[in-house]
Amino acid sequence: MAWITLAIAGVFEVLWAFAMKKSEGFTLLVPSSITILGAIASMLLLGLAMKTLPLGTAYTVWTGIGAVGSFVLGITLLGEPVTLMRLTAAVLIVAGLVLMKLSSP
């Protein structure tokens, strides 16, 4: 259950990061509100997952989901560039997440 909670926390991290980008520096009410509420939800779920999972594992997986998810949304929805180096970096992050999961109880 902790891994599911952590995955949902990661999805909320992607949500708030995307909303922050769309908030235009916190000048738009709706995306700014989504950013704040998404960050709170993400942190609460991360905290719940950390009741069971080790700190290093939980935090690394949470930030990794956020990083890779934001990377994918940036490419697909915001037209950010796709380069071999950026793709390689994303693959390395995912590989690190898999290794963290495999090394945790």
For each residue, the residues with C-beta under 8 A, 3 or more apart:
1: 4 5 52
2: 5 6 48 49 51 52 53 58
3: 6 7 49 53 101
4: 1 7 8
5: 1 2 8 9 45 48 49
6: 2 3 9 10 45 46 49 53 58 61 62 65
7: 3 4 10 11 65
8: 4 5 11 12 45
9: 5 6 12 13 41 42 43 44 45 46 48 49 62 65
10: 6 7 13 14 42 61 62 64 65 66 69
11: 7 8 14 15 65 69
12: 8 9 15 16 38 39 41 42 45
13: 9 10 16 17 38 39 42 62 63 65 66 69
14: 10 11 17 18 65 66 69 70 73
15: 11 12 18 19 34 38 42
16: 12 13 19 20 34 35 36 37 38 39 42
17: 13 14 20 21 66 69 70
18: 14 15 21 22 70 73 77
19: 15 16 22 23 31 32 34 35 38
20: 16 17 23 26 31 35
21: 17 18 74 78
22: 18 19 28 31
23: 19 20 26 27 28 31 32 35
24: 27 28 31
25:
26: 20 23 32 35
27: 23 24 32
28: 22 23 24 31 32
29: 32 33
30: 33 34
31: 19 20 22 23 24 28 34 35
32: 19 23 26 27 28 29 35 36
33: 29 30 36 37
34: 15 16 19 30 31 37 38
35: 16 19 20 23 26 31 32 38 39
36: 16 32 33 39 40
37: 16 33 34 40 41
38: 12 13 15 16 19 34 35 41 42
39: 12 13 16 35 36 42 43
40: 36 37 43 44
41: 9 12 37 38 44 45
42: 9 10 12 13 15 16 38 39 45 46 62
43: 9 39 40 46 47
44: 9 40 41 47 48
45: 5 6 8 9 12 41 42 48 49
46: 6 9 42 43 49 50 58 59 62
47: 43 44 50 51
48: 2 5 9 44 45 51
49: 2 3 5 6 9 45 46 52 53 58 62
50: 46 47 53 55 58 59
51: 2 47 48
52: 1 2 49
53: 2 3 6 49 50 57 58 104
54: 57 58 104
55: 50 58 59
56: 59 60 100
57: 53 54 60 61 100 101 103 104
58: 2 6 46 49 50 53 54 55 61 62
59: 46 50 55 56 62 63
60: 56 57 63 64 96 97 100
61: 6 10 57 58 64 65 97 100 101
62: 6 9 10 13 42 46 49 58 59 65 66
63: 13 59 60 66 67
64: 10 60 61 67 68 93 94 96 97 100
65: 6 7 9 10 11 13 14 61 62 68 69 97
66: 10 13 14 17 62 63 69 70
67: 63 64 70 71 90 93
68: 64 65 71 72 90 93 94 97
69: 10 11 13 14 17 65 66 72 73
70: 14 17 18 66 67 73 74
71: 67 68 74 75 86 90
72: 68 69 75 76 90
73: 14 18 69 70 76 77 78
74: 21 70 71 77 78 80
75: 71 72 78 79 80 81 82
76: 72 73
77: 18 73 74
78: 21 73 74 75
79: 75
80: 74 75
81: 75 86
82: 75 86 87
83: 86 87
84: 87 88
85: 88 89
86: 71 81 82 83 89 90
87: 82 83 84 90 91
88: 84 85 91 92
89: 85 86 92 93
90: 67 68 71 72 86 87 93 94
91: 87 88 94 95
92: 88 89 95 96
93: 64 67 68 89 90 96 97
94: 64 68 90 91 97 98
95: 91 92 98 99
96: 60 64 92 93 99 100
97: 60 61 64 65 68 93 94 100 101
98: 94 95 101 102
99: 95 96 102 103
100: 56 57 60 61 64 96 97 103 104
101: 3 57 61 97 98 104
102: 98 99
103: 57 99 100
104: 53 54 57 100 101
105:
